[in-house]
Amino acid sequence: MTSEMAFECLFISSDPKLFGTISSILREFSISTEICLRTAKAFDMLRNSNSDLVVIDWEGEDSGELLRRIWQDKSSKKPTMVAISSGDSRIPGAHIVINKPVSHESALKALKSAYRRMVIDHRKSVRHALMMPIRTRTLSGREIIAIVTDLGDGGVGLCSREELTVGDEIPIHLRLPGAPREVLVHVRVVWTRAFGRAGCEFLRIPPVDLMILHDWLKSRSAVKKPRIAV
């Protein structure tokens, strides 16, 4: 991810008029768009892309199968799903439904909701590499020498020669690049892997340190600014 990351959309439809309406709005959100004319090819295209958004012109059974395959696939991230449908019923697997006939106003309202969802998902999932050495102790007094490999909205990744156990609680002092001062976070180990890798969730962060951490994360997970208000 870069500081000016642009969201990507896979648009699935063979209707040029519909594409014209949707793509013009997506450009206003600074979202790049790739078009897929056939639902049958969409899954393979999606697996080979970094799409954050899927807009699908609903075609019944084939479209339903595509959504099922997307949600069942454990090897890729889950995009925000927008379905454009001529029916009034709920579409399982779609976060947002735009009813036909599609107007600029109805599509804009729906895509604003999709955009806000994408921003939230991006900030939750993005991980920032740190590779920062630390020396600390668990609450039981055991010394830990480790490297903080990455940092995200919910916790940190560690790599250590010392054995880490699920449930260990560890205070960590982080000197984040560009932050005004060091921050203190208390974390708990939630998983361990081979070669000393571990994932930790945040437990407690002093209020001022939390503000600094949030500002730091926000500054590094910014997306390309839309041309319109969201």
N, C-alpha and C positions, 0 to 999 in steps of 0.2 A: 504494500500500500504506500502511496505517496501522499504528501500533504495536500495535494490537489487531485485526489482520486475522483474519477468520473464513474458514475453508475452505468451499468450496461443492461440492455433489454433485448430479449428475444421475442419478436413479434410473429405470431403464427396465424397467417391468414392469406387467402388468395384474392381478397377484395381490395382493389386499389383505392376505392373511395374511402373505405374504413382506414386503410393504412395512412392515407393523406391526413385524415382527421387526427388520428392518434399520434403519428410521427411529428406533426407540427407542435403538439403539446409536449411531447417528450423532449424536443429540442429546447423548449422554454425552461425545462427542468435540467438542462445540460446533461441529458441521458443519451448515450450513444445507442443506436438501434441496429440490430441485425434482423433481417426478415427471413422467415421460413414459410414456403408456400404450401407445404404438405405436413399434416400432423404426424404422419408416419415417420418422417425424418427428424422431427423436432427433438426427440430424446437424445439421439446421437449428437446432434448439434449442441444441445445443452451440456452434455458431459464433456465436450471439448471446448467449452467456453467458460467465462467467469460471470455469467449472467446473474444479476441481482434481482431482475424483474422478468417475469414471463407474462405476456399479454396474449391470450388465445381466443380466437374467433371460434366460439363453441360449436362443435359439429356432432354432438351426441356421443355415441359409443367410442369412437376413436379418441375424442378429447378426454373422455372419462378414463380410458386406459392410459393415456399419457400422464394424467395427474396421479393415477395410482402408481405408475412406475417411478415418477419423481419422488413421491413420498416414501416408497419402499426402498429406494436406492440409498444405502448407508455410506457410500463412498464419496458423495458430493454434498456441497452446501445446499440448503433449501432456499430457493428464491421466493420473493413475494409473488403470489399468483393472482392475476386479474383475468377473469373470464368475461367475454362479451356475448350475451345470450339473448335470444328472442323470447325465452320463457320467463316466467315470474318465480319459479321455484329456486330454492337454495341449491348451490352446486358444491357437493362435498369436495374438499381439497382446495377450493378457491377462497382466498382471503377477501376478495372484493369482486362484486359482479356489476357490470355495466349493462343495462337493459337496452335492447334495440327498439326503435331506431336510435342511433347514437347521435347526440348533439354535442357541439363543442363544450357547452356548459356542463352536461352530465359527465362527459369524459374528463374534463378538467377537475371537477369535484372528486371523482373517483381516484384519479391519478395523484391528486394532492394527498389523499389518505395513504395511497401506496407509497409515495415518496417519504412521508413521515415515518412509516413503518420501516422502510429500508434504512433510513438514517439511524433509528434505534437499534435495529439488528446489527448494523455495521459497527456501531460503537460497542455493542456487547461482545461481538465476536473477534474484533481485530486484536492482534497480539503484537507488541512492540519488542523487538530484540534489544537486550541490554548487555548481557555478558559481563555482569558486575560482580566481583568477588566480595564475599561477606564472611565475617566471623561472628557467631552468635551462640546462644545456648537455648536449649529447650527448657520448658517450664520445670522439668525434672533435674535440670542442671547439667545435662550432657552437652559438651561443646560440639558445635557444628561449623565446619569450614565448607563453604559451598560457593557456587556461582549462580546468581540470579540470571537465568537465560532469557526470560521474557516476562512482560507485564501486560495485563489487560484489565478490563473493567471489573472483573470478579476475583482476580488473584494473580499469582506469580508462578513461574516455572523454575525449578531448582535442579542443579546437578551437583552431587556431592559424593566423595569417597566414603564418608561416614554413612552408616545404614540409617535410612529414614523410615519411620513406621507410620502407617495410616493412623491419624489421630494426634500425632505430635503437634504441639503448639509452639510456635517460634516467633519471637520478635525480630524484625528486620529493619535496619536503618538503610534507607535508599537515598542516594544522592543522584537525583534525576538530572540529565543534561538540560541546562537552561532553567531549571527550577530555582526559586530564590533561596531555598535552604533545604537541608536534609529533612526527609519525612520518616516517621515511624509507622510501621504497619505490623499488626499481630496477625499471623496466618496459621492455618491448620492444614496439615498434609491430608489430602483426600485420595490420592492414588500414587503408586510407585511403579516404576518400570525397570528394565535391565539397565546396566551401566550407570546406576546411581541417579536416574532421572526421577523427578517427582513433581506433582502438581499440587498447588496449595490454594485454598480459598481465604479471602479476607475474613477476619473475625472482628477486630476492633481497630479503629484508626482515630486518633485525636481529631476533633472538629477542624482545627486550622490545617492540619496535615491533610485531611480529607479534601478540603477546598483546593489545596495546592495540587494534590493528585488528580482531582477531577479536571482542573484547568489544564494540567499537563497532558492528560489523555485526550481531552477535547481538541487541543491544539494540534495533536498528531494524528487525529482520525477525522480531520475535516474533509468534506467532499466538495467537488467543484460547485461553486455558488450558482443556484438557479437564477434565471433572468427575471422571474416573477416571485411575488411573495408567497410563502408556503404557510 
